[in-house]
Amino acid sequence: MKKIDVLLGLQWGDEGKGKIVDVLTPHYDIVARFQGGPNAGHTLEFNGEKYVLRSIPSGIFQGEKMNVIGNGVVLDPLLFKEEAEALAKSGHDLTKRLVISRKAHLIMPTHRLLDAANEASKGSGKIGTTGKGIGPTYTDKVSRNGLRIGDLECDFDAAYAEAKERHLRVLASLNYPTDELADLEKRWLDATDYLRKFTFVDSEFVINNALTSGETVLAEGAQGSLLDIDFGSYPFVTSSNTICAGCCTGLGVAPRTIGDVYGIFKAYCTRVGAGPFPTELFDEIGDKLCELGREFGSVTGRKRRCGWIDLVALRYTIMLNGVTKLIMMKSDVMDMFPTIKACVAYEIDGVVTQDFPFRLTDKVKPIYRELPGWQTSMTAVTSEADFPKEFSDYITFLEGELGVPIYIVSVGPDREQTIIRKV
């Protein structure tokens, strides 16, 4: 029986998971997304084209590989239709290569309104959601009131009407307007007809039968580990388990089937939306990282907050995920800095610690180690043998601090700008 390998982000998301899934897909028979919704944007660039995937697994561009949207995902038919039709126009027919779990939950039009209403009610304490309805959908799932993909094959109209009325009562209690609902609902219902063109499966059987028959599977996570609902920077987190354990519940696989766990991080750190960020930079260096890294959300377009790499947070998420191989992204963004800083510990109320705290607050002060920059363009580098000494030293330093080998180094956005190291 084959093991299922898992690929996930170790920071607050935006690490570049889409590109790496695309790079690794030739080594796998199936790529499966196990959690999250269309708030996660996975950007891929190759052959001079740029694609942004929100719900569709990033293995969709590689040959005839099967792609699976697992039961842990929440899916908006309207946004899915827009995404799938855009890919179809570029020559990628998904209906033959993409299957969807019957147990994945549906994001309804009223979920979007509930998302906006909940954010508005928080005032200055807003979480900074994308407004896509992800949180309310997971809330319905946990409260046993959700609609699932499989309901489209059953008495869907009655189930939808009941859920809609329940949501409308909540919106009325919050005095939130529903003027836009009629148009949104019409387009959403039309999109459910489009969704029915795809094959609905019991994905837990698809995945486990594939592993038993010797096929290889890569599980793709969304967002980052620091946004995990249990272990992230709560309450500024997403609504699902983004860590490796989420793969077991999001695809229906046993813990013993987990093989390699690929942990992705940037050579620096970013965060989009509200929430604590100990190494955030408010100076020209932070602005430069944003500019060079093109740090704008691929789904929302929001400017990402930028800062130095945080090794306290990375050690924490490496531990939670059982990471076996690291993947460092956007090394080229750091090319021109004469000095690079890395946070190696926190100081909290005068006490130095390397443990990630229960709550991140303004009292958490980063303690930095300074290293010389490589000040050489990495974008044309094609081999580890061509790494500048300072860059090799940076990798050695990170591996020593994190205790896990760096397997892949990305030196640019294109598929070809990826260096696989011998570790």
N, C-alpha and C positions, 0 to 999 in steps of 0.2 A: 504494500500500500504506500502510495506516494504521500509526502508531506505537503501542506499548503504553505507557501511563503507569503509573508505579509510586508507591505510597504506603507509607511505612514510618516507623518510629519512630527518633529520633536519640539517645535516651538509653538507660536500662536497661529500657525497656518501660513499660507503663501510661500511655502518653501520650494515649490517647483516640482511637486509630485507628478504632475501630468507628463512632463518631459521624461522623467525617469521610468515611469510605467511604459511609455512608448519605446524607450530604449531597451527595456528588459523583456518586453512582450515576445520577441522572437524565440525566447527560451521557454515559453509556456504555451500550453494548449488553450487555457481559459484564463480570462481576466475578470474578476468579480469585484464590484463595489459593495462594501458592507455596511455603510452608515452615512448619515448626513443627507442634505437636500440640495436644492439649486442655489443655496447661498455659497457653495464652494465652487470656485472657478479654477479649473485646471487648464493652463495655457500651454500649447504646443506650437513649435515653429519648425518647419522643415520645407525644403524645396521652394523657399521664398514665400511661403504662405504661413499665416498665423491662425490658429483655431483656439477657441475657448469653449471647454466642455464644462457643463454644470451638473448634469445628472448621469450622463452617459460615460461608461468606463473609458479610460484613456488608451486601452488596447484596441480601440475600434479601427485604427488606421493601419494595422499590421495584418496584411493577408486575410485569410479566412478564419482567424481565431474567433472562438466563441466568447462573447461578452455577456456578463450576467449582472443585472441590477438586483441586489439581494434584498432579503426581507427587512433588514435594518434601515433601509433607505426610505425617505419620504419623497413622494413624487408629485409634482404639479403637472397635470396633463397639458396645460396651456404652454408652460415654459418648455416642457419636453418636446411638444410638437414644433415649437419655434426652433429649438436646437436641432432636432432630427431633420427637419426640412432644410435647414441651412447646410447641414452635412450632405444631404441628398443632392443638393444643387452643385456641390463640389465633387460629386461622383462617388459618394460613399453610401451604398444602399444598406441601411441598418436592419431591415426586416429579416434578412437571412442570417445575420450575425449577432443579433442582440435578443436576449430573452429576459423576461421580467418576472420577479417572484410574485406569486399571488398574495403573499403575506406582507408585501411592502404597502405602506399606508399612503393614502391619497391626501394631498394638500388641496383643500376646498377654497373657493373664492372668499368665503366668510373667514377662513383662517387668516388670510391676508389682512382683512379688516380688523380682526381681533389682535393681530400682531401690532398694527399701527395704534389701536386703541390702548393696548397695554403699555406701549412705549410712551404715548402721550400722557397717560396717568401717572407715570413715574417722575415727570418733570425733570429736574436737574439730575436725577439718579438714573437716567436712561442707560440701558445696556449697550446700545449701539447696534441693534440687529439690522439685518439687511431688508427687513420688511417683507420677506417672501412667505411668511406664514409657517415657518419651520417649527418654532417653539409651540404655538397653539396646536399644531398637528401632533407633535410628540405628547403634549398634554392630553389630548383626546385618546391617544394610544394607551397611555398609562392608566387613564381613568376608565378604560374599556368602552369608550364611545366612538372609536375611530372607524373610518371607512377604509377598506383595503382594495387592492387591485382585483382580487378574486371576487369582490362584490359586484364588479362590472359584469360578471358571468351569471349573477343571481338576480334577486329582486332589488336592483340598484335604485330605481326611482323612489321607492318608498323609504329606503334607508337614507338616501341623500336628503329627501324632504324633511325627515325627522331630525337629522343632524343640523341642517340649515336652520330650522326653527329654533333649536336649542341655542345656536350661535346668535341668532337675532335677538333672543331674549337677553343674552349677556351684553350685546352691543347697546341695546336700549337702556340697560341699567347703567352703562357707562356714558350715556348721552352721546354716542359716537354716530356720525352721519353714515347712511348707507346709500347715498344717491348714486354712487358709481357701481353698485352691486349688479343691477340688471344687465348692463352691457358686459361686465366682467363675467357674469354667470353664463350668458349666452355663448360667449367665445369659449369658456371653459367646457361647457357641455359639448360643443362641437369638437373640442380637442379630445374628449373621451372617446368619440367615435374613431378618431385617428389612432388613438392608443390601442384600440381593439384590433388594429392591423398586425400588432406584434404578438408573439407567442408568450402566453402566460404559463409559468411552470411552478412546480414545487421545488424551489431552488436548492433546498437542503438535500434532496435526493439527487439532483443534477450534480452538485459539487461532490458529495460523498461517493456516488457511483463512479464519477470520473477518477477520484483518488484511488478507489479500490481497483479500477481497471488499469492503473499505471499512468494516467494522464497527469500533467503538471498544471498547477493552479497558482495564480498570483492574486492575492487579495489586496484591493486598493482602498485606503482610507481617505477621508476628506477632513478638512480643517487640520488643526495641529493638536498635539497631546496636551498642551497647556490650556486648551479649550474644552477638555473632557469634563462632562457634567459632574463627575465625582472627584477628580483629582486636579482639575484646572484651577485658574484664578477666579474661583466662585465669588460673586454671582456673574461675573463677566465672562461667561462661558457659552458654549453652544448647548444643544438639548439632547445630545447623544453621547455614547462612549466612544471617544476617538482613539483610545489606546488599543493595544493589541487584543486585549480581552474582548473588545467589541466585535472582533472578527468572528469569535466563536458564536456569539448570540446573533450577530448580523448576517451570518451565512448558515448557521446550524451545523457547525463542525466542532468536534471534541478538542479540548486543549492538547491532547496527545498527538493530534495531527499537525500542529504548528511546526514548521521547519525554520528556515532562516527568517529573521525579522530585520528588514532594511529600515533604518532610521534616517530621515532626511533633515538636514538643517542648512541654513545659510552661513556663509563665512562671517556674517554680521547678524543682526536680529531686527525683525520688523513686527509691527502689530497694527491692525486696522480696527477702527472703532474704539469704544471707551474701555477703560480698565487699567490696572496697574502695569507698569513697565519699568523695572528698576534701572536698566541701562539706557533708557531713552536719551537721545541727544537733542538739545534745543539750540544748537549753534550751527555754524556753517558746515561742520563735518556731517551733522545729521541731514542738512539740506543737500549736501553733495552726494551722500549715500542714496537719498531719495531720487535725485536727478539721474545719477549714473545707473542705478538699479531699476529705473522706470517703475518706481514703487507706487503704483496705483492699482486699487482692487480690480481684478479682471471681471468681476460681476457688477460691482457698484460704482467703480471708477473713483472711489474715495482714496485720498492720499494716505499712504501708509506712514505710520510713525517709525522712525529708524533709530537704531542704537548699536552699541558694541555687542559682540557675542556674549552670551550669558551662560557660563559653564556650570553654575549652580543649578540652573533650570535644566540644562541638558543632562547632567548626571542624574537628576531626578527622573526625567522622562525615559532615559536609557534604562534605568532600573525598573520602572513600571512596565515597560514594553518588552524587556528581555532582549534588547537589540543585539544582534550578532554581527551586523555590518553597517557602517556609517556611510552616508553619501553627502558630500559637501557641495552646495550649490553657490552660484554667483561669486566664485572666487575672483573673477575678473573685475568685479565692481570695486575691489580693494586695491587694484593695481597701482594707483598713483599716491597712496598715502605713505609718507615717510615713516610714520609710527602707527602701530596698530595696538589697540587695547583689548584685553579679554578679562571679563569679570570672573575671578576665581573663588570669591567668597562674598558673603553679605556681612554687614555690621548692623545689628539691631539692638538699640538701646545700649550701645557700648560693648556688646558681646559679638565676637566674630564667629560665624558659623558657615558650614558648607551644606547645611541641610535646607531644603526648600520649606519655608514656613507655612503654617496653617493659613495665614492671611497676608497677602502683600499689601503694605501700606507705604506712606511716605517716609516712615521710619526705617525702611529697608534701604541701606546705603551700599552700593556696589564697591568692592575692593578690586582694583585692577592690577593686572600684570601687563607691562609694556613690552612689545616686541618690535624689531625693525621690519619695516615693510619691504616688499620686493621691488617696487617701483619699476616694473617691467610689464608690458602688455602680455596678458596670458591668452588672449583670444585666438592666437594662431598656433598655440602649443598643441601638439598632437601626441606627445609621449611623456611619461613621467621622467624620462631621462633628460628632458629639456626644461624641467622645473628650475627656476632660479633657486639658489641656495636658501635664501630667506624664506621662500615659499615652502620648500621641503622642511625647513626648520619649524615653520608654523604648523605643518601637518604633524610632525613628530611631537611638538608641544601638545597639540590637541589630543593626539592618541594617548599620550602619557597622562593627561588630565582626565580623560574620559574612559580609558581602559578598554576601548573597542577600536578595531582597525577601521581606517577610512578606505573603503573599497572603491568608491567612484568619486571623481572630482569633475565638476562641471565648470567650463571656462567660457561659456557663452550660451545664448538661448537656443541655438540650433541643435538638432539631433546629433550632428556630427561633432559638436564641440563638447565631447564627453570622453573622459579618460578613465579607463578601468585599470586599477592598480593590481599588482600581484601582492596579495596579503595572506 
